C-alpha cells in the first residue's frame, strides 16, 4: 500500500514523519506481496496462514490532513490509496469503510482517490478513523490485508471567544483601595489551542474606566479608582472584551457585561434633621402608650444604618421611655409612669441616636451619634374619680343586721376643680342586691340578710361619678368576706333506717350514725350525740357517743317480736360545739326483722305475705307519697286564698297628712295611703317595734338617695329603717302593681297648644273660630281639619 497527497509542504512533512514511523513498525507488522496476478485457492490459504505470521510490509501508511470549512463547489480532494499490486489495468477494486465512509468521504474504486463530499467542522469532530481494502475485481478476493488510516481535520480560526457565564453580577465594598479584586471573567474559544494562535485570548475593558481595570491574561477585574462612594453612585456597568489571535489584527472578539454594585459600609454618621421636637400627651394616657417619634437620618443602609435610641438627660427620665423600631429605625417615646397635669405640666428629654455597628477604619469620620431635645407638654383632661385605696377588703359576720355600715368608700376628683362625688353600686356585680351605698357619704351597708352558707364571698363594684360631669365614672372593687356564725344546727348526714333481728341479743350494734353541719367553725366540727329527753329511758335501745362525730345505736334487750311491734322510732339529739350551742333531733327508724341463724335478714314486714303479689313495697310507698303531695298542694292553695281574702289592716288613727302617697301604673285604692309612714322617720326606734306589712304593693329596690335632696344627709337609723322596709317589701309576694303619674306633653296649660278643653269656653262651637289651629304646624293638621280651619290662602288645611 502507498498513500499520497502532494498538495502542500505540510503534507510532505507529514508524509516523511509517517514513513519514518511506519519504517519502525516494519519490525512487527509486514505484508507479503507476491505479485499482481490473482491468487489461487491454495495461495489464498497460504496467504491466510501467513497473515498470522510476521511479514514484511510492502507499502507505507500515513495520516491525511484536511482543512475544515471548505466552501468550494467540487468535492474536496483528500488523498490517494494505491496498492503495489495495482498494475493500472483496473483489476484492483478499492473499498473504503469506517467512520463517515460513503457519507462524508468517498473513494474512486479504480484509482483510489478519496474526496470529502460534506463540509467539515473541526469543532464538531476533529478526526475520522477509516479502513481501506484492495480486492481483486474479478474474483472479489483481497489483494492486501485490510488496514486503518486516520483523516484529521485541520483547524482554522472560525470561532470567536465566548463568555459562557455572562452577564456577570458582582459587588465590592465602597471606599475600597485601588486594586481590590472584584470578579474574574473567563472566555472560551472553540478553536484548537494546540495549533497556532486561534485560541489565544487577550482581555480588555471597553466600558468602565476609570473605575475598574481588567488583567489582559487572566480576566480578573479590579478597582482602579480610590474613594468610590456608594451614596454618590452605586451601580456600574462594565463591558469586557476577549479577543483571540493574541489580540492581533484580524482576530475574532466577544464581549460580556459585568454589573458591579458598591456594597455599603458604615462611613456616614447619623444626624437628627431637627434639634428640637415639641410633643404633647394627655395626662390620661395609659402606661406604654406612644407619645411621639424621633428619627435620625443615616445615608447608609442595612446593618450600617441601624440605630439605637436612648434617653441621656432631662427631667423625665423616670416618666418616659424610648424604644427603637427595627423596621423603620425610629425612636418611639412612650409613657413609663402615669401622668398628672396637676403634678407636672411639662418635661424635657435629651434623646441620643447612635450606630451600634462601627467600622474602625472610618472612625475618623465620626462621631457616629447625635442628640436632640424633646419638649413634652402634659395636657389636662377631666379625669374620673380615683378611689383610695384601689381595692377594699371587708369582713362581715353573716348575722349582721340590715342597714349596718360595713365600710366607708372614699373617692376624690384628681382634677383641680375637685368636683363633688356621688356613689352607687354596679348592680351587675351585686345581682342579689345584698348591699347599698350612700350616694353622698359612700357608706357601704347591708340591704339584705347575709348567709355564708349560701354565698361566702361577694365581689361588688362601687362606682363614683362626678356631679358636674356624669360621664366621668371611677370604679373600685370591694371584696366582702362573710364570716361564719353558728346559725345552723347539726343534722343527720342522711336518712337512717336500721334493722334488728328478732333473735338479737342485748348490747348488739345495729347502726352507726353521723351528722353534718353547714357551719364551718375555725376550731373544726365536733358533734355530741344523746337520746332525746323523751327517749332518755328507752327500754329497747341505747346510744354510745364515740367522740369522733359518730355514735353507735345498741340494743338494750333481746326478744324483739314482729307481731308485737315491727317498727321503732328512736329520737336522737345532736349538738354542736358552737357559740351558742345549736342542736336538732333526728329520728332513727328501726325495723324488726326475722333473720336466719347467721343473722341474715329474711323478712321485715309482718304482713308481707298477705299483700298482693303484683303490688311491691316500693309501689306502695310511691302511692302514699303521691297522696301526701296532693294533700300538701290542696292545703297550700286553701291557705293562699284565705290570705288574699283577709281585709287590709288600716290604722284609723293614722294621720293621712303624714303619708307619702305614690302613684304608679295602676291604683291600689285607698291602700295607697299605706306606702310609708313618715312618722317613723321622725322616731325610727318606735317604728321598728310596730311594723305594718304592706300587702298590696311591691316597691322597686332602687337607690332611694336619688329622691333625697343632695344637701340632706339622713341619720344612720333612718337608713336602717328604710333598708329594712325595702327588704320587707321585696319579700311581699302579693303586692299589686304600682300606681303611676302619667305625663302628657302635647296638650294642656303647660304645652305649646295650651288647653284644648271647651269647658272654659264662653262661646259655642258655631261661634268660635279655630283658624289659629293652622298656626300650630303639621302636628295639629288633623285637628284643624276636624274643625274646618283654613289657612291664609283660603284653602282647607
VOGU-3710 file (C-alpha; in Angstrom, 3 decimals, decimal comma):
1> xxxxxxxxxx> 0,000/0,000/0,000  1,073/3,558/-0,637  -0,763/6,709/0,285  -0,042/10,063/-1,144  -1,146/13,670/-1,383  1,438/16,204/-2,581  -0,766/19,210/-2,296  1,306/21,248/0,094  4,511/21,204/2,131  2,662/20,269/5,273
11> xxxxxxxxxx> 1,531/17,013/3,739  5,106/16,333/2,565  6,384/16,871/6,067  3,673/14,657/7,461  4,452/12,033/4,873  8,128/11,979/5,879  7,258/11,589/9,527  4,845/8,817/8,715  7,454/6,995/6,579  9,859/7,078/9,471
21> xxxxxxxxxx> 7,190/5,927/11,866  5,997/3,060/9,730  9,558/2,021/8,986  9,910/1,293/12,679  6,642/-0,599/12,628  8,012/-2,950/9,931  9,643/-4,875/12,776  6,242/-6,097/13,950  3,828/-5,776/11,032  4,604/-6,796/7,442
31> xxxxxxxxxx> 2,556/-7,733/4,477  3,866/-10,118/1,841  3,215/-9,087/-1,711  3,669/-11,880/-4,173  2,653/-10,398/-7,499  -0,152/-8,525/-9,116  -1,736/-11,669/-10,531  -4,783/-13,212/-8,909  -4,347/-15,764/-6,150  -5,333/-19,368/-6,482
41> xxxxxxxxxx> -7,234/-21,185/-3,750  -4,064/-22,697/-2,398  -2,369/-19,423/-2,496  -5,263/-17,844/-0,593  -4,997/-20,388/2,150  -1,279/-19,902/2,276  -1,795/-16,151/2,496  -4,262/-16,574/5,286  -1,743/-18,575/7,276  0,958/-16,050/6,625
51> xxxxxxxxxx> -1,233/-13,177/7,878  -0,775/-14,566/11,376  2,963/-14,632/10,918  5,496/-11,829/10,857  5,642/-10,474/7,332  7,407/-7,629/5,693  5,061/-4,841/4,586  5,381/-3,740/1,001  3,567/-0,337/1,436  3,738/2,800/3,569
61> xxxxxxxxxx> 0,789/4,287/5,546  0,219/7,876/6,573  -2,386/10,287/8,026  -4,457/12,625/5,876  -4,926/16,314/6,806  -7,937/18,241/5,545  -8,792/21,883/6,210  -12,182/22,496/7,820  -14,872/24,769/6,466  -14,151/24,105/2,792
71> xxxxxxxxxx> -16,533/26,265/0,760  -15,819/25,046/-2,811  -18,450/23,532/-5,071  -16,443/20,451/-6,083  -15,695/17,580/-3,703  -12,587/18,262/-1,668  -9,683/16,024/-2,608  -8,275/14,295/0,467  -5,661/11,813/-0,825  -4,978/8,656/-2,775
81> xxxxxxxxxx> -4,766/4,974/-1,879  -2,616/2,715/-4,113  -1,644/-0,924/-3,844  1,712/-2,188/-5,098  -0,222/-4,930/-6,832  -2,187/-2,405/-8,866  -0,804/-2,550/-12,464  -3,100/0,222/-13,605  -5,297/-2,105/-15,624  -8,342/-1,682/-13,367
91> xxxxxxxxxx> -8,146/-5,178/-11,949  -7,907/-3,839/-8,377  -11,017/-2,510/-6,652  -10,585/-0,159/-3,692  -13,153/-0,238/-0,884  -13,452/2,381/1,919  -15,218/1,623/5,226  -15,316/3,006/8,732  -16,369/6,397/10,180  -18,024/8,614/7,562
101> xxxxxxxxxx> -17,351/6,216/4,692  -19,838/6,795/1,897  -21,402/9,750/3,761  -18,589/12,153/4,432  -15,863/10,532/2,388  -15,953/8,659/-0,920  -13,293/6,693/-2,835  -12,847/6,043/-6,518  -12,727/2,221/-6,536  -10,467/2,206/-9,603
111> xxxxxxxxxx> -7,964/4,979/-8,877  -8,160/5,011/-5,040  -8,766/8,789/-4,901  -10,515/9,901/-1,660  -12,789/13,002/-1,644  -14,789/14,793/1,096  -18,350/15,355/-0,055  -19,545/17,296/3,048  -18,398/20,459/4,782  -16,148/19,538/7,711
121> xxxxxxxxxx> -16,059/21,270/11,114  -13,225/20,507/13,465  -15,211/21,785/16,450  -17,818/19,121/15,784  -15,331/16,307/15,021  -11,575/16,565/14,841  -10,723/13,222/13,098  -12,172/10,168/11,379  -10,860/6,565/11,500  -11,310/4,650/8,230
131> xxxxxxxxxx> -10,375/1,244/6,835  -9,059/0,525/3,287  -9,184/-2,729/1,389  -7,926/-3,804/-2,109  -9,895/-6,586/-3,781  -9,466/-8,460/-6,996  -12,215/-7,009/-9,131  -12,805/-10,265/-10,920  -12,814/-12,712/-8,007  -13,508/-10,345/-5,111
141> xxxxxxxxxx> -10,621/-11,761/-3,152  -8,455/-9,391/-1,015  -5,176/-8,427/-2,606  -3,940/-6,670/0,500  -4,859/-7,111/4,147  -7,389/-4,515/5,426  -5,744/-1,653/7,292  -6,840/1,509/9,138  -5,868/5,101/8,499  -6,895/8,473/10,054
151> xxxxxxxxxx> -8,149/11,657/8,443  -7,553/14,639/10,716  -9,450/17,921/10,321  -7,089/20,835/10,274  -8,237/23,891/12,309  -8,796/27,432/11,047  -9,771/30,485/13,177  -13,505/30,378/12,665  -14,790/30,710/16,304  -14,775/33,888/18,379
161> xxxxxxxxxx> -14,216/33,767/22,165  -17,412/33,420/24,230  -18,229/34,188/27,866  -20,339/31,220/28,824  -21,189/32,540/32,322  -22,045/36,085/31,366  -23,511/38,523/32,044  -21,830/38,739/35,443  -23,037/40,280/38,691  -20,512/41,342/41,302
171> xxxxxxxxxx> -20,172/43,649/44,257  -17,307/45,352/46,012  -17,377/47,428/49,214  -17,432/51,159/48,698  -14,289/53,116/49,579  -12,167/50,034/48,723  -8,442/50,575/47,982  -7,207/50,607/44,381  -6,531/47,109/43,082  -9,211/45,385/45,144
181> xxxxxxxxxx> -10,360/42,237/43,330  -13,949/42,342/42,147  -14,565/39,281/39,932  -12,773/37,128/37,372  -14,351/36,587/33,962  -13,416/33,713/31,650  -13,910/33,357/27,882  -13,561/30,126/25,928  -12,563/29,621/22,241  -13,711/26,532/20,375
191> xxxxxxxxxx> -10,676/26,615/18,060  -7,688/24,299/18,503  -5,493/25,665/21,300  -2,551/23,490/20,120  -2,447/24,919/16,644  -1,440/28,493/16,026  -2,948/31,467/17,908  -6,575/30,744/17,087  -7,440/30,094/20,752  -5,041/32,535/22,420
201> xxxxxxxxxx> -7,285/35,076/24,225  -6,474/38,583/25,443  -8,904/40,541/27,737  -9,538/44,285/27,619  -12,084/46,708/29,113  -14,305/48,618/26,706  -16,524/50,407/29,284  -15,965/51,090/32,973  -12,852/53,256/33,071  -11,537/54,871/35,147
211> xxxxxxxxxx> -13,317/52,974/37,907  -12,197/49,457/37,057  -9,435/47,593/35,184  -9,017/44,037/33,878  -5,989/41,769/33,702  -5,383/41,023/29,970  -4,261/37,478/30,629  -6,469/36,231/33,498  -9,592/38,357/33,083  -9,510/39,474/36,757
221> xxxxxxxxxx> -11,353/42,775/37,296  -10,025/45,166/39,958  -10,907/48,608/41,275  -8,924/51,374/39,615  -10,183/54,464/41,487  -9,990/55,191/45,194  -12,781/56,502/47,453  -15,682/55,319/45,317  -18,763/56,383/47,349  -21,939/54,315/47,209
231> xxxxxxxxxx> -24,040/57,281/48,288  -22,828/59,121/45,144  -23,014/56,257/42,642  -23,992/52,717/43,469  -24,249/50,801/40,167  -21,630/50,399/37,399  -21,891/48,606/34,056  -18,532/47,301/32,848  -18,036/45,766/29,365  -15,142/43,311/28,958
241> xxxxxxxxxx> -13,796/42,135/25,567  -11,998/38,845/24,855  -10,050/38,668/21,536  -8,230/35,660/20,069  -5,093/35,561/17,893  -3,352/37,116/20,883  -5,196/40,347/20,289  -3,635/40,823/16,872  -5,364/42,473/13,997  -7,792/40,121/12,314
251> xxxxxxxxxx> -8,607/38,145/15,451  -12,161/37,414/16,485  -13,624/39,019/19,653  -16,507/38,523/22,082  -17,843/40,771/24,865  -19,721/40,403/28,155  -21,303/42,751/30,681  -20,338/42,866/34,330  -22,851/44,655/36,632  -20,920/45,824/39,656
261> xxxxxxxxxx> -22,620/47,167/42,777  -20,861/49,054/45,531  -21,878/47,478/48,825  -22,450/49,728/51,787  -20,034/50,361/54,631  -20,684/52,456/57,705  -18,985/55,643/56,564  -21,838/58,112/57,325  -22,702/59,143/60,899  -26,406/59,605/61,869
271> xxxxxxxxxx> -27,810/63,118/62,159  -31,143/64,431/63,500  -32,820/66,665/60,913  -34,097/68,946/63,708  -32,544/69,749/67,049  -35,818/70,411/68,879  -39,061/68,408/68,955  -42,310/69,601/70,532  -44,787/66,919/71,656  -47,893/66,744/73,812
281> xxxxxxxxxx> -49,618/63,932/75,669  -52,866/63,654/77,586  -52,476/63,065/81,277  -54,874/60,134/80,905  -52,527/58,336/78,509  -52,012/54,769/79,757  -48,616/53,328/80,519  -46,748/52,136/77,382  -48,814/54,397/75,127  -46,940/56,312/72,406
291> xxxxxxxxxx> -46,128/59,997/72,893  -44,248/60,672/69,648  -41,408/59,634/67,351  -37,943/60,967/66,571  -35,698/59,868/63,721  -32,006/60,317/62,966  -31,137/60,179/59,264  -28,330/57,877/58,124  -27,207/57,736/54,482  -26,010/54,166/54,936
301> xxxxxxxxxx> -28,274/51,165/54,608  -28,876/47,771/56,148  -26,952/46,946/59,273  -24,858/50,107/58,846  -27,995/52,249/59,172  -29,280/50,531/62,295  -29,973/52,938/65,123  -30,122/52,719/68,884  -32,060/55,461/70,650  -31,721/56,274/74,333
311> xxxxxxxxxx> -32,602/58,984/76,838  -29,412/60,570/78,141  -30,650/63,594/80,082  -33,722/65,536/81,156  -36,275/65,726/83,954  -38,489/62,961/82,552  -36,098/60,017/82,587  -38,246/58,148/85,108  -41,561/59,132/83,481  -40,862/58,354/79,820
321> xxxxxxxxxx> -39,037/55,664/77,908  -37,826/55,289/74,329  -37,771/52,188/72,127  -36,248/51,609/68,695  -38,424/50,428/65,835  -36,172/47,906/63,999  -38,168/48,193/60,763  -38,086/51,957/60,294  -35,179/52,864/62,613  -37,195/55,470/64,511
331> xxxxxxxxxx> -37,251/56,192/68,213  -40,687/55,769/69,836  -41,178/57,737/73,056  -43,665/56,010/75,391  -45,204/56,678/78,798  -43,416/54,872/81,562  -45,430/56,079/84,578  -48,922/57,576/84,962  -49,010/61,304/84,234  -50,715/64,050/86,201
341> xxxxxxxxxx> -51,321/67,532/84,868  -51,900/68,712/88,416  -48,451/67,477/89,492  -46,260/68,458/86,499  -47,278/70,106/83,248  -44,174/69,622/81,043  -40,994/67,602/80,677  -37,718/67,940/78,757  -35,781/64,990/77,374  -32,434/64,703/75,621
351> xxxxxxxxxx> -32,506/61,866/73,086  -29,403/60,268/71,552  -29,319/58,220/68,343  -26,206/56,120/67,663  -24,995/53,409/65,276  -24,373/50,166/67,181  -22,177/48,691/64,395  -18,997/50,665/63,704  -16,005/50,131/61,384  -12,661/51,047/62,836
361> xxxxxxxxxx> -11,218/52,453/59,606  -13,974/55,057/59,377  -13,987/56,264/62,985  -12,225/59,426/61,862  -15,432/60,376/60,017  -17,456/60,329/63,275  -18,715/60,655/65,876  -21,358/58,148/64,854  -24,005/59,542/67,250  -26,168/62,633/67,536
371> xxxxxxxxxx> -28,559/64,199/70,083  -31,773/66,208/70,004  -34,042/67,827/72,596  -37,690/66,834/73,073  -40,178/69,036/74,959  -43,304/67,176/76,132  -46,377/69,062/77,351  -48,932/67,281/79,546  -52,487/68,242/78,613  -55,213/68,369/81,227
381> xxxxxxxxxx> -58,251/66,105/80,886  -61,310/65,655/83,021  -60,359/62,506/84,875  -62,782/60,180/86,641  -62,769/59,978/90,419  -59,979/57,961/91,983  -60,509/55,621/94,923  -58,101/55,347/97,801  -57,217/52,569/98,302  -57,555/50,938/94,885
391> xxxxxxxxxx> -59,282/47,849/96,350  -61,227/47,186/99,559  -61,340/44,012/101,578  -64,117/43,773/104,172  -65,026/41,028/106,631  -68,555/40,964/107,997  -70,420/38,448/110,109  -73,318/36,736/108,416  -75,733/37,687/111,220  -75,189/41,434/110,809
401> xxxxxxxxxx> -78,373/43,488/110,845  -79,788/45,066/107,717  -78,538/48,630/107,276  -75,258/48,107/109,145  -72,392/50,152/107,707  -69,556/47,772/106,923  -67,151/50,125/105,107  -66,761/53,775/104,122  -65,838/54,006/100,467  -63,859/57,123/99,593
411> xxxxxxxxxx> -63,016/58,653/96,211  -61,830/62,076/95,126  -61,629/64,068/91,919  -57,973/64,249/90,811  -58,632/67,397/88,768  -58,004/70,906/90,056  -61,740/71,620/90,099  -62,268/68,853/92,706  -65,905/68,171/91,788  -68,347/66,585/94,204
421> xxxxxxxxxx> -68,672/62,808/94,076  -71,785/60,640/94,049  -71,577/56,910/94,804  -73,560/53,924/93,528  -73,215/50,162/93,101  -72,813/48,426/89,774  -75,817/46,122/90,023  -74,294/43,594/87,656  -71,748/42,894/90,392  -74,487/42,573/93,059
431> xxxxxxxxxx> -77,452/40,921/91,320  -78,902/39,820/94,649  -78,902/43,445/95,906  -77,327/42,482/99,207  -75,621/45,854/99,645  -76,421/49,546/99,433  -74,075/52,528/99,288  -74,966/56,005/100,452  -74,919/58,343/97,478  -73,093/61,154/99,315
441> xxxxxxxxxx> -71,041/59,663/102,130  -70,012/56,427/100,390  -71,105/54,335/103,371  -71,486/50,715/102,273  -74,335/48,997/104,123  -76,106/45,673/104,049  -79,515/45,730/102,368  -80,461/42,071/102,812  -79,578/39,337/105,279  -76,298/37,613/104,537
451> xxxxxxxxxx> -75,863/33,864/104,621  -72,340/32,458/104,497  -73,661/29,009/103,719  -75,343/30,413/100,607  -72,752/32,972/99,415  -69,498/33,243/101,323  -67,803/35,874/99,125  -69,182/38,985/97,448  -67,196/40,930/94,874  -69,066/44,143/94,254
461> xxxxxxxxxx> -68,083/47,178/92,229  -68,718/50,622/93,668  -68,964/53,486/91,173  -68,039/57,111/91,816  -69,469/59,761/89,471  -68,609/63,417/89,205  -71,624/65,549/89,989  -70,905/68,115/87,265  -69,865/65,562/84,624  -71,750/62,260/84,901
471> xxxxxxxxxx> -69,668/60,751/82,091  -66,643/60,639/84,398  -67,085/57,484/86,442  -64,487/55,682/88,515  -64,834/52,224/89,993  -63,339/50,149/92,775  -63,699/46,510/93,758  -64,959/45,743/97,233  -64,375/42,157/98,276  -66,668/41,167/101,128
481> xxxxxxxxxx> -65,931/38,014/103,070  -68,911/36,733/105,035  -67,723/35,364/108,370  -69,338/32,280/109,783  -71,560/32,290/112,851  -73,146/29,279/114,374  -76,612/29,592/112,867  -77,147/26,057/111,583  -77,913/23,102/113,813  -76,285/19,765/113,011
491> xxxxxxxxxx> -78,406/17,087/111,373  -78,108/13,536/110,188  -75,830/13,097/107,210  -78,577/11,031/105,562  -81,795/9,236/106,320  -81,010/6,370/108,645  -83,054/3,177/108,729  -81,813/0,317/110,922  -82,814/-3,348/111,234  -82,822/-5,548/114,317
501> xxxxxxxxxx> -83,298/-9,286/114,263  -85,885/-10,963/116,422  -83,136/-13,082/117,865  -80,844/-10,111/118,590  -79,097/-10,037/121,928  -78,698/-7,144/124,319  -75,767/-4,820/123,550  -75,743/-5,639/119,842  -74,704/-2,815/117,419  -77,450/-2,136/114,907
511> xxxxxxxxxx> -76,482/1,262/113,417  -73,677/3,848/113,269  -74,887/7,410/112,740  -73,021/10,578/111,780  -74,025/14,220/111,301  -73,197/17,232/109,170  -73,283/20,948/109,925  -73,399/23,711/107,271  -71,382/25,944/109,585  -67,611/25,963/109,453
521> xxxxxxxxxx> -66,111/26,860/112,836  -62,433/27,680/112,992  -61,758/25,050/115,610  -63,472/22,398/113,465  -66,691/20,446/113,840  -67,440/18,350/116,910  -70,824/16,770/117,492  -72,372/15,361/120,651  -74,967/12,618/120,463  -77,566/11,561/123,037
531> xxxxxxxxxx> -81,059/10,224/123,134  -83,741/12,894/123,166  -85,147/13,642/126,632  -88,390/11,862/125,837  -86,383/8,733/124,975  -83,748/9,003/127,671  -85,059/5,888/129,425  -85,798/3,923/126,258  -86,037/0,251/127,272  -85,242/-1,055/123,824
541> xxxxxxxxxx> -82,183/0,854/122,590  -79,287/2,843/123,943  -76,747/5,257/122,356  -72,979/5,437/122,723  -71,156/8,646/121,629  -67,847/7,616/120,074  -66,359/11,137/120,456  -65,329/11,081/116,805  -68,506/12,706/115,433  -70,206/9,300/115,200
551> xxxxxxxxxx> -72,449/7,353/117,552  -73,471/3,725/117,936  -77,030/2,533/118,437  -77,095/-0,612/120,580  -79,877/-2,914/121,669  -80,711/-2,763/125,352  -82,643/-6,043/125,491  -83,409/-9,150/123,456  -86,615/-10,786/122,466  -87,953/-8,462/119,754
561> xxxxxxxxxx> -91,100/-9,728/118,024  -92,567/-8,564/114,726  -96,150/-9,368/115,654  -95,826/-7,278/118,807  -94,133/-4,221/117,232  -92,326/-4,249/113,941  -91,075/-0,589/113,872  -89,434/1,623/116,494  -88,711/5,358/116,198  -85,694/6,475/118,169
571> xxxxxxxxxx> -85,235/10,300/118,556  -81,545/11,278/118,768  -80,351/14,708/119,918  -77,352/16,104/118,019  -75,480/19,168/119,374  -72,519/21,110/118,002  -69,685/22,911/119,742  -70,523/26,401/118,507  -71,430/29,536/120,383  -74,273/29,403/121,047
581> xxxxxxxxxx> -74,681/25,664/121,014  -77,266/24,539/118,486  -78,924/21,169/118,396  -81,516/19,238/116,437  -83,347/15,991/116,805  -83,121/13,281/114,209  -85,208/10,154/114,164  -83,774/6,722/113,561  -86,275/4,200/112,207  -85,631/0,656/113,417
591> xxxxxxxxxx> -87,425/-2,282/111,804  -87,779/-5,670/113,486  -86,928/-8,396/111,005  -86,871/-12,152/111,019  -83,372/-13,483/110,426  -81,749/-16,829/109,907  -79,227/-18,429/112,234  -76,373/-16,472/110,654  -78,105/-13,137/111,208  -79,132/-12,580/107,587
601> xxxxxxxxxx> -82,419/-10,672/107,235  -85,221/-12,720/105,777  -88,332/-10,556/106,231  -89,004/-7,227/107,933  -92,785/-6,922/107,336  -95,224/-8,996/109,340  -97,995/-8,541/106,766  -95,825/-9,158/103,743  -97,459/-12,478/102,989  -100,989/-11,001/102,716
611> xxxxxxxxxx> -100,046/-8,311/100,175  -100,895/-8,923/96,523  -98,078/-10,449/94,653  -98,175/-7,764/91,969  -98,000/-4,836/94,455  -94,492/-4,429/95,746  -93,379/-2,462/98,757  -91,778/0,258/96,602  -95,016/0,752/94,658  -96,977/1,172/97,871
621> xxxxxxxxxx> -94,537/3,797/99,123  -94,797/5,678/95,812  -98,605/5,721/96,025  -98,525/7,041/99,573  -96,019/9,723/98,579  -98,261/10,932/95,739  -101,242/11,146/98,054  -99,193/13,134/100,552  -98,012/15,595/97,883  -101,572/16,154/96,688
631> xxxxxxxxxx> -102,733/16,884/100,227  -99,943/19,398/100,744  -100,814/21,198/97,480  -104,507/21,424/98,451  -103,669/22,844/101,874  -101,274/25,365/100,328  -103,911/26,610/97,834  -106,541/26,995/100,560  -104,090/28,890/102,747  -103,227/31,306/99,937
641> xxxxxxxxxx> -106,923/32,016/99,206  -107,647/32,759/102,846  -104,728/35,129/102,994  -105,986/37,053/99,926  -109,451/37,467/101,399  -108,231/38,967/104,674  -109,023/42,687/104,886  -106,068/45,017/104,881  -105,147/46,421/108,249  -105,739/50,165/108,359
651> xxxxxxxxxx> -104,786/52,288/111,282  -107,763/54,528/111,899  -105,702/56,917/113,967  -103,185/57,394/111,223  -102,829/60,980/110,034  -103,175/60,963/106,280  -101,091/64,138/106,001  -98,097/62,217/107,346  -98,088/59,698/104,484  -96,051/59,650/101,333
661> xxxxxxxxxx> -98,536/58,793/98,592  -97,031/57,454/95,387  -98,949/56,776/92,174  -97,528/54,439/89,590  -99,104/52,276/86,906  -102,359/51,052/88,487  -104,269/52,073/91,567  -104,394/50,156/94,778  -107,361/52,131/96,056  -107,273/53,666/99,466
671> xxxxxxxxxx> -104,469/51,319/100,441  -102,073/53,604/98,579  -102,023/55,656/101,774  -100,112/52,806/103,420  -96,985/53,367/101,330  -94,727/54,726/104,075  -95,400/56,115/107,487  -93,483/59,361/107,699  -93,865/59,433/111,429  -91,482/56,512/111,571
681> xxxxxxxxxx> -88,792/58,690/110,102  -89,080/61,126/112,989  -88,829/58,308/115,526  -87,357/55,254/113,780  -86,793/53,326/117,003  -90,508/53,185/117,746  -91,235/52,368/114,135  -89,129/49,249/114,420  -91,401/47,938/117,166  -94,626/48,231/115,147
691> xxxxxxxxxx> -94,049/47,305/111,522  -97,081/47,160/109,294  -96,718/44,918/106,302  -97,919/46,413/103,045  -99,858/43,702/101,287  -100,827/45,387/98,039  -97,582/46,865/96,686  -94,091/45,646/95,903  -91,763/48,669/95,870  -88,860/48,680/93,471
701> xxxxxxxxxx> -85,444/48,251/95,083  -83,565/51,258/93,839  -81,266/53,788/95,423  -83,677/55,978/97,371  -80,952/58,542/97,737  -81,680/59,895/94,278  -85,090/61,050/95,527  -83,496/62,775/98,509  -82,081/66,310/98,068  -78,302/66,221/97,868
711> xxxxxxxxxx> -77,923/68,658/100,705  -79,816/66,279/103,004  -77,885/63,593/104,860  -80,032/61,074/106,708  -79,205/59,617/110,058  -77,882/56,056/110,103  -81,004/54,900/111,926  -83,161/56,236/109,129  -81,021/54,323/106,660  -81,505/51,153/108,643
721> xxxxxxxxxx> -85,247/51,649/108,736  -85,601/52,415/105,030  -83,465/49,438/104,016  -85,444/47,157/106,307  -88,704/48,371/104,761  -87,291/47,776/101,295  -86,394/44,225/102,223  -89,871/43,619/103,668  -91,479/44,967/100,506  -89,209/42,772/98,420
731> xxxxxxxxxx> -90,357/39,700/100,335  -94,071/40,547/99,859  -95,278/38,331/97,012  -98,879/39,600/96,947  -98,418/43,313/96,265  -100,290/44,662/93,215  -98,523/46,860/90,644  -97,661/50,468/91,464  -99,778/53,450/90,615  -98,067/55,869/88,255
741> xxxxxxxxxx> -98,349/59,511/87,312  -98,820/59,884/83,553  -97,356/62,964/81,883  -98,972/64,472/78,787  -96,759/66,939/76,991  -98,786/67,729/73,883  -101,808/69,499/75,405  -102,856/71,327/78,496  -101,919/74,615/80,111  -98,233/73,754/80,137
751> xxxxxxxxxx> -97,968/72,791/76,485  -97,472/74,823/73,347  -101,077/74,141/72,375  -102,408/75,267/75,772  -105,716/73,781/76,896  -107,926/72,204/74,262  -110,884/71,784/76,611  -114,138/73,512/75,723  -115,299/73,635/79,342  -113,809/77,067/79,852
761> xxxxxxxxxx> -115,116/78,440/76,543  -117,904/81,013/76,671  -118,775/80,534/73,031  -120,438/77,684/71,227  -118,672/75,684/68,579  -120,543/77,588/65,910  -119,457/80,978/67,274  -115,826/80,067/67,929  -113,138/80,351/65,225  -110,466/77,693/65,060
771> xxxxxxxxxx> -108,320/79,314/62,426  -105,495/79,645/64,920  -105,008/75,866/64,681  -103,318/76,394/61,330  -100,504/78,240/63,109  -99,623/75,272/65,258  -97,888/73,361/62,499  -98,221/69,902/60,911  -98,658/68,193/64,289  -102,208/69,609/64,605
781> xxxxxxxxxx> -103,155/69,239/60,955  -105,775/66,543/61,673  -107,335/68,651/64,447  -107,557/71,683/62,141  -109,288/69,563/59,505  -111,848/68,364/62,055  -112,772/71,960/62,962  -112,714/73,176/59,339  -109,897/75,643/59,834  -108,397/77,227/56,708
791> xxxxxxx> -105,006/78,752/56,068  -104,436/82,350/54,971  -104,808/81,443/51,310  -108,322/80,170/51,900  -107,525/76,551/51,238  -108,659/73,936/53,723  -105,689/72,560/55,586
//
